[in-house]
Amino acid sequence: MTSTAAAEITLSHRFADELPELAVDWQAVEPPAPQLLVLNDALAADFGLDTAYLRTPEGVGLLTGTAVPDGARPVAQAYAGHQFGAFNPRLGDGRALLLGEVTDREGVLRDLHLKGSGPTPFSRGGDGFAAVGPMLREYIVGEAMHALGIPSTRALAVVATGRTVLRESALPGAVLTRVASSHLRVGTFVLARAMGDVPLLGRLVDHAIARHYPHLGGTENRALALLDAVIDAQARLIARWMLVGFVHGVMNTDNMTISGETIDYGPCAFLDTFDVGAVFSSIDQQGRYAYGAQPAIGEWNLARFAEALLPLLAEDTDAAVAAAQQSLAAYRETYNAAWAEGMHAKLGGTPNDERTAALVNDMFDMLAMARVDYTSFFRRLASAARGDREPARALFADPAPVDLWVERWLALAPDPDLMDRVNPLYIPRNHLVEEALAAATEGDLVPLGELVGVIRDPFTARPGLTRYEQPAPEAFGPYVTYCGT
């Protein structure tokens, strides 16, 4: 029986209706002992969802996909992908379900999606479940990215299932309820192209434009317009990652969205000491997805997107390839411009000229050589612009190089107030994330709640939060993350 509160929730199924070739009707597995761990009240309010109802047993049923409203049509989505560069023609939602689409208070259609809801036809031998720790990581990092102004999927809730899942050890299971602008990926288009179904590819383009770029609806060559829009969105997104020191960890083409949102916080982390070669993922043995490699990998992924769209770009193959190459050529220019604009702001609005360019190059050499904490450096640098150089100097065993660098930088009249507005003081420090996840796995959610409360306001200094500013102690490293499957 559906309650009044549940009846007021409408889950449309536009993806399943418009693209049935890419959707398999499916149901979530009933959890043996569901328990709501966290509920994102602010995000729920964006959809006008009744948070009191979501905390009831039936509301938890919605959050786990086992008590969906009448008329809902949950589906597992199909897509392909390039995993560490190798093409896999059959990926899809191996442990996930699209419950449907919900309209938020601004009239924007958003996906309501599950992760860890049980095996599907795309599970490829996996159990389809997820553990508490990795699902809470999605919650923490998604909230941090949102607070930092970086487009991101976000967790609406995490529910413990009462099921034990086997990974490196036996772990308590959980289901993540995730919200995204959509779950259309580069890999979705790659699959349609691999199927050789050009009409399907065309419908997929129209669906993506309607969801994310409606202003392109009247464009004569809609596929080319979509390609340009996605290149622009992804170039700007990855520039924002680089500016805050975020390392995604698994930039396969099935983890790159058409919307330009960050998705899938598996083996992700934020830089502590600055290192362009930083890798935190246990499975990235060759450093393909290292911090400094992310801009180039983004370009590589977008080239696969362009290849998928070739039949729609032009009737003549050579003309289609030329059009794709011309569009892809804009990626580096857009990325470089977005990154430079952000870096100028991080340095206090320094001018966009050769003086700043030289300063930035020298700064990164200095940070890497001294193994300085990336986030702390920029916040402490603002103090130097206010006349107190000691906080920045204290980061260096030998302060002589930074003294010389700061003199050159101060000559450009940086604005410390601007620096404080764009340089976070609080990020999800890796040691604090692990501390919170370990406690939550044992049933203590207090550290998790405290950490999320801090990172939701990353730019404002507050008393009593010194430990959230500090880099990890030396005994913490080297840091390794796992994808959770």
Secondary structure as GFF3:
##gff-version 3
##sequence-region A 1 485
A	DSSP	alpha_helix	4	7	.	.	.	ID=ss1
A	DSSP	alpha_helix	14	18	.	.	.	ID=ss2
A	DSSP	three_ten_helix	20	22	.	.	.	ID=ss3
A	DSSP	beta_strand	23	25	.	.	.	ID=ss4
A	DSSP	beta_strand	35	39	.	.	.	ID=ss5
A	DSSP	alpha_helix	41	46	.	.	.	ID=ss6
A	DSSP	alpha_helix	51	54	.	.	.	ID=ss7
A	DSSP	alpha_helix	57	63	.	.	.	ID=ss8
A	DSSP	beta_strand	75	77	.	.	.	ID=ss9
A	DSSP	beta_strand	81	83	.	.	.	ID=ss10
A	DSSP	beta_strand	86	88	.	.	.	ID=ss11
A	DSSP	beta_strand	96	103	.	.	.	ID=ss12
A	DSSP	beta_strand	109	115	.	.	.	ID=ss13
A	DSSP	beta_strand	130	131	.	.	.	ID=ss14
A	DSSP	alpha_helix	132	147	.	.	.	ID=ss15
A	DSSP	beta_strand	154	166	.	.	.	ID=ss16
A	DSSP	beta_strand	170	180	.	.	.	ID=ss17
A	DSSP	alpha_helix	186	194	.	.	.	ID=ss18
A	DSSP	alpha_helix	198	212	.	.	.	ID=ss19
A	DSSP	three_ten_helix	214	216	.	.	.	ID=ss20
A	DSSP	alpha_helix	222	244	.	.	.	ID=ss21
A	DSSP	beta_strand	246	247	.	.	.	ID=ss22
A	DSSP	three_ten_helix	253	255	.	.	.	ID=ss23
A	DSSP	beta_strand	269	270	.	.	.	ID=ss24
A	DSSP	three_ten_helix	291	293	.	.	.	ID=ss25
A	DSSP	alpha_helix	294	313	.	.	.	ID=ss26
A	DSSP	alpha_helix	317	346	.	.	.	ID=ss27
A	DSSP	alpha_helix	354	370	.	.	.	ID=ss28
A	DSSP	alpha_helix	374	385	.	.	.	ID=ss29
A	DSSP	alpha_helix	390	393	.	.	.	ID=ss30
A	DSSP	alpha_helix	400	410	.	.	.	ID=ss31
A	DSSP	alpha_helix	416	422	.	.	.	ID=ss32
A	DSSP	alpha_helix	430	441	.	.	.	ID=ss33
A	DSSP	alpha_helix	446	455	.	.	.	ID=ss34
A	DSSP	alpha_helix	466	469	.	.	.	ID=ss35
A	DSSP	three_ten_helix	474	476	.	.	.	ID=ss36
###
